[in-house]
Amino acid sequence: QVRGLCGTYNWNQQDEFTTPAGDVETGVTAFANKYRASGDCPALGPLPLEPCDAFAGRRELAEAACAVLLGPAFQ
């Protein structure tokens, strides 16, 4: 059973935005805000966010996290 920001991997695109509470959001922003750690990150607004501009100090951490996802464990 897979669930989270990466989807459900059940080949049903209708439930890819399932939140931790089990409901299904229709938009990316509302979905991402449901997984936000309270206080750690600001809530996303309705406009597209350019992450590298908004969180320039976390770029190195993000690149390290992406390297894990692109590494052999997920191939």
Backbone as numpy.savetxt, mean C-alpha at the origin, in Angstrom:
# Nx Ny Nz CAx CAy CAz Cx Cy Cz
-3.71 -17.88 2.59 -4.55 -16.70 2.59 -3.67 -15.47 2.59
-3.76 -14.72 1.51 -2.99 -13.50 1.36 -3.94 -12.32 1.38
-3.56 -11.29 2.11 -4.40 -10.10 2.18 -3.51 -8.92 2.53
-3.84 -7.77 2.01 -3.07 -6.58 2.34 -2.89 -5.68 1.15
-1.89 -4.82 1.23 -1.66 -3.85 0.17 -1.28 -4.51 -1.15
-0.82 -5.74 -1.11 -0.45 -6.44 -2.35 -1.63 -7.20 -2.96
-2.80 -7.15 -2.37 -3.96 -7.84 -2.92 -4.23 -9.17 -2.26
-5.11 -9.96 -2.87 -5.54 -11.22 -2.28 -5.04 -12.46 -3.02
-4.54 -12.28 -4.23 -4.03 -13.38 -5.06 -5.04 -14.51 -5.22
-6.30 -14.17 -5.41 -7.31 -15.19 -5.64 -7.93 -15.06 -7.04
-7.30 -14.28 -7.89 -7.72 -14.05 -9.28 -9.05 -13.33 -9.39
-9.53 -12.71 -8.33 -10.77 -11.95 -8.34 -10.40 -10.49 -8.13
-10.42 -9.71 -9.20 -10.02 -8.31 -9.10 -11.03 -7.47 -8.33
-12.21 -7.98 -8.08 -13.23 -7.22 -7.37 -12.91 -7.06 -5.88
-12.03 -7.89 -5.34 -11.72 -7.79 -3.91 -10.27 -7.41 -3.62
-9.58 -6.86 -4.60 -8.18 -6.50 -4.40 -8.00 -5.38 -3.38
-9.01 -4.54 -3.19 -8.91 -3.44 -2.24 -9.61 -3.79 -0.93
-9.48 -5.05 -0.48 -10.06 -5.46 0.79 -9.24 -4.87 1.94
-9.92 -4.21 2.86 -9.25 -3.53 3.97 -9.06 -4.49 5.15
-8.29 -4.09 6.16 -8.11 -4.94 7.34 -9.44 -5.28 8.02
-10.44 -4.42 7.88 -11.75 -4.67 8.50 -12.61 -5.62 7.66
-12.15 -5.94 6.44 -12.88 -6.86 5.59 -13.79 -6.21 4.57
-13.91 -4.88 4.60 -14.73 -4.22 3.58 -13.87 -3.96 2.35
-14.50 -3.64 1.23 -13.78 -3.41 -0.02 -13.93 -1.95 -0.42
-12.81 -1.26 -0.54 -12.80 0.14 -0.97 -12.82 0.20 -2.50
-13.32 1.30 -3.04 -13.36 1.45 -4.50 -12.24 2.33 -5.03
-11.58 3.08 -4.16 -10.51 3.96 -4.60 -9.19 3.68 -3.89
-8.11 4.00 -4.57 -6.77 3.75 -4.04 -6.50 4.54 -2.77
-6.89 5.80 -2.75 -6.61 6.66 -1.60 -7.30 6.15 -0.34
-8.59 5.85 -0.45 -9.33 5.35 0.72 -8.76 4.01 1.18
-8.39 3.16 0.23 -7.80 1.86 0.56 -6.47 2.03 1.30
-5.60 2.87 0.77 -4.28 3.08 1.40 -4.43 3.68 2.79
-5.39 4.59 2.98 -5.59 5.19 4.29 -6.04 4.17 5.33
-6.71 3.10 4.92 -7.13 2.07 5.87 -5.93 1.30 6.43
-4.83 1.25 5.70 -3.63 0.55 6.15 -2.62 1.49 6.80
-2.95 2.76 6.92 -2.05 3.76 7.50 -1.86 3.49 8.98
-0.62 3.51 9.41 -0.32 3.37 10.84 -0.62 4.72 11.49
-1.55 4.74 12.43 -1.99 6.02 13.01 -0.81 6.81 13.55
-0.75 8.05 13.13 0.29 8.95 13.61 1.61 8.87 12.90
1.92 7.75 12.27 3.22 7.62 11.60 3.26 8.32 10.24
2.15 8.31 9.55 2.08 8.90 8.21 0.83 9.76 8.11
0.90 10.84 7.36 -0.31 11.65 7.17 -1.29 10.92 6.27
-2.58 11.18 6.46 -3.60 10.59 5.60 -3.43 11.13 4.19
-3.65 10.28 3.21 -3.55 10.70 1.83 -4.77 11.52 1.45
-4.56 12.53 0.65 -5.66 13.35 0.16 -6.18 12.81 -1.15
-7.14 13.50 -1.76 -7.74 13.00 -2.99 -6.85 13.13 -4.22
-5.82 13.95 -4.16 -4.95 14.12 -5.33 -3.83 13.10 -5.33
-3.34 12.72 -6.51 -2.20 11.78 -6.56 -1.00 12.38 -5.84
-0.31 11.57 -5.10 0.84 12.00 -4.31 2.11 11.51 -4.98
3.09 12.37 -5.06 4.39 11.98 -5.58 5.25 11.62 -4.37
5.36 10.31 -4.05 6.01 9.90 -2.82 7.44 10.40 -2.65
8.21 10.44 -3.71 9.61 10.87 -3.58 9.71 12.33 -3.19
8.74 13.14 -3.62 8.75 14.56 -3.25 8.22 14.75 -1.83
7.16 14.04 -1.48 6.50 14.23 -0.19 7.30 13.64 0.97
8.03 12.56 0.73 8.75 11.88 1.81 10.21 11.66 1.41
10.87 12.73 1.01 12.25 12.63 0.52 13.19 11.98 1.53
12.96 12.18 2.82 13.83 11.61 3.84 13.68 10.11 4.01
12.64 9.53 3.43 12.42 8.09 3.56 12.74 7.32 2.28
13.35 7.99 1.32 13.64 7.34 0.04 14.53 6.10 0.22
15.57 6.22 1.02 16.50 5.11 1.23 15.77 3.91 1.84
14.92 4.15 2.82 14.14 3.08 3.44 13.20 2.43 2.42
12.56 3.24 1.59 11.64 2.72 0.57 12.38 1.88 -0.46
13.54 2.33 -0.87 14.32 1.56 -1.85 14.76 0.23 -1.27
15.11 0.20 0.01 15.50 -1.06 0.66 14.31 -2.01 0.74
13.13 -1.48 1.06 11.94 -2.31 1.13 11.57 -2.86 -0.25
11.67 -2.04 -1.26 11.37 -2.50 -2.62 12.38 -3.56 -3.09
13.62 -3.42 -2.66 14.63 -4.41 -3.03 14.25 -5.80 -2.51
13.65 -5.85 -1.33 13.19 -7.14 -0.79 12.10 -7.72 -1.69
11.14 -6.88 -2.08 10.03 -7.34 -2.92 10.51 -7.78 -4.30
11.58 -7.16 -4.78 12.11 -7.51 -6.09 13.17 -8.61 -6.02
13.50 -9.04 -4.82 14.55 -10.04 -4.62 14.08 -11.47 -4.82
14.98 -12.41 -4.59 14.70 -13.83 -4.84 13.56 -14.42 -4.01
13.28 -13.88 -2.84 12.22 -14.43 -2.01 10.85 -14.33 -2.67
10.67 -13.34 -3.56 9.37 -13.14 -4.20 9.38 -13.47 -5.68
10.39 -14.20 -6.13 10.44 -14.58 -7.54 9.80 -15.91 -7.77
